[in-house]
Amino acid sequence: GAQDLLTPAGSPIDTFFLSPFPMKVVACSQLFAVAAASVSDDQKNRPVTKVINLLKDMAKQLEKEAEEDEEVYNKVACWCQTNDKEKTKSIADAEGRIDRLVNKIEEETASSSRLNTEIKNLEVEVEKNQKALDQATANRKKELAEFNEDEKDTLQSISALKSAVTVLSKHNGGAALLDMQAALRSTMHTHAAKVGDMLSSKDLKTVQSFLQSPEDYFDAEPTFKQSYAPQSGEIFGILKNMLSTFEADLSQAQKDEMQSQKAYEDLKAAKEDEIKQGQDHLEEKQEELASTDEDNAQAKEDLEDTRASLSADQAFLANLKEKCQLTDQEYEQRTSTRQEEISAVSEALSFLTSDEAHDLFSRTFNFVQQSASVESVERQRAAAVLLATGQRLASPQLVELSSTVQRDAFVKVKKAIDDMIAKLLQDKEDEIKQKDFCIEELNTNERETELKNRDKEEAEAKIDTLTNEIETLTNEIDTLKAEIAALQTSLKRAGEDREQENKDFQETVADQRATVKLLEKTLDVLKGFYNKKHKGASLLQRQEPAGPPPPPGFKSYKKNSGSGGVMGMIQQIINDAKTEEAEAIQAEKDAQAAYESFVKDTNDSITAKNDSIVDKSATRADKEGALTDTKKELANIMVELEELANENADLHKACDFTLKNFDTRQAARDEEVEGLREAKAALSGAQLTLLQRK
């Protein structure tokens, strides 16, 4: 407001009122106010003395203000230096940490890619080994079934050959011969290729001839002195050779089967060991991958947080440097201006305290007091109103104007008053707008802060929920893995038990069948003898004597009375053995069916648990991603809350004084306007009086 005052160019008012220091304005205004009012004072109250004293007070006040400015500047400089050093170090540390985090993220990403490749390779290797084991198991089962079938056929062939040899060695005919013929034909048909390789074409024709007419190889009515026809010896030798070859082949086949079984067991153990090692290695790689991905995610989160912190520090440092630079410039300007003002006050004091000035002021003030007119009285009234109002309201403009009233023409003074009134009214309107702006901005800041705090609470609650859910999923996945491992162990043990049971079954069946065949062979031999009608004794008795009678012959031949019981017992044993064999076969079928059902159920359970692990792992990954996003969101919310807090502090710094003193400042401004209007009215009345007197 002081710059709008109309004062003579180069006057003391220009020198002091345009200074940026309010205290100097008030003091300077008081100086001229006292000088102007001294005309009406008592002659003994010298105004120059008051001016000199006021100038001395001004010099002291200027020195005090210089000390206060220096103290403020030192505090700001200390703050600038400390924060500049700390933020520079913090920025350097953040940049170094960012470089390390970037390198770490690149390394973790490369490790993750490598581990994914290794895991895929291991999965392929484990699957390949498992398929190889499954194929070997299937081949072994097929070979075992083929061996069992071949063994069964070979045993039957051996049995048939033994029966044939027995029949030939005991020159039996009848039913035994027919049974032998059927058995040999079955053997020749079943093992046609082997028999073809085993026999020469001549022997083969002999055997085929024997099978077509076996009775040709026996006498029509043999006696105890007679044996086979000449051909029987040849066929007997051929069959014995075939029997030896079949038995040797069976023995070799059994040895080969044992070696194949051992080779399979060795292969199975090796493959299971490879599968276990592959699965263990796979689990290790999967755990390493999970740890690597977690470290990578954490590093990315740290990188984002560090970059945000670095950006905030850089912005703070830039603002700090700008503020400190402005403070340096302002302090330098204030110091220079104050020094000029001190020089002016000192020079004025030197002028006023000289002897020449003392004599001059004595003559001047005496003249002024003697030539006072009506106009000066009116001016004094207006000046007094302005001075009183200015001092009451601490308004340097009114105090300055009170001195201007005593120097300038009424037109200039009234214009200055009108300008001041207009400016005061404009200031009042601006302050009202400032108040409305402050209230609106503070309310907006409060609402946004409340909403952000609510978002913060929701984000923190979401983080807690996601953390608990991830922990629960991790525990469930670990439990499923443990259950799968237990099921795989049970499956392995069940397979081993089933294999041993099948081996016992094969031995049992083989033993039962061998027993049955042996007993049946024994029974056939007994039946061949005891069920056959013997004719020798009756033929001898019908011979007519051609000479002296022979000595008494054999007693009548009677079959052993116990033969029926023995054969019955043998038949019962055969029946029991067949029953036991049937029961063993049924038990084997039941056990195999139960094992297959167990394997299917177990594999289904493992598949279901693996599917559950995949689903839960995917869910956990989604929740981990959501957790990372929520943490980033929370970090952003915290930054926004900090910005809102800073904005709130800035608003309070800019608005608190206005809001707190609004009513007082408005009332003071209204009172100041009223004082100006009263002064203008007083000046208008004085001008009218002068016109009337003229």
Secondary structure, 3 states (H helix, E strand, C coil): CHHHCCCCCCCHHHHHHCCCCHHHHHHHHHHHHHHHHHHHCCCCCCHHHHHHHHHHHHHHHHHHHHHHHHHHHHHHHHHHHHHHHHHHHHHHHHHHHHHHHHHHHHHHHHHHHHHHHHHHHHHHHHHHHHHHHHHHHHHHHHHHHHHHHHHHHHHHHHHHHHHHHHHHHCCCCCHHHHHHHHHHHHHHHHCHHHHHHHCCHHHHHHHHHHHHCHHHHECCCCCCCCCECHHHHHHHHHHHHHHHHHHHHHHHHHHHHHHHHHHHHHHHHHHHHHHHHHHHHHHHHHHHHHHHHHHHHHHHHHHHHHHHHHHHHHHHHHHHHHHHHHHHHHHHHHHHHHHHHHHHHHHHHHHHCCHHHHHHHHHHHHHHHHCCCHHHHHHHHHHHHHHHHHHHHCCHHHHHHHHHHHHCCHHHHHHHHHHHHHHHHHHHHHHHHHHHHHHHHHHHHHHHHHHHHHHHHHHHHHHHHHHHHHHHHHHHHHHHHHHHHHHHHHHHHHHHHHHHHHHHHHHHHHHHHHHHHHHHHHHHHHHHHHCCCCCHHHHHHHCCCCCCCCCCCCCCCCCCCCHHHHHHHHHHHHHHHHHHHHHHHHHHHHHHHHHHHHHHHHHHHHHHHHHHHHHHHHHHHHHHHHHHHHHHHHHHHHHHHHHHHHHHHHHHHHHHHHHHCHHHHHHHHHHHHHHHHHHHHHHHHHHHHHHHHC
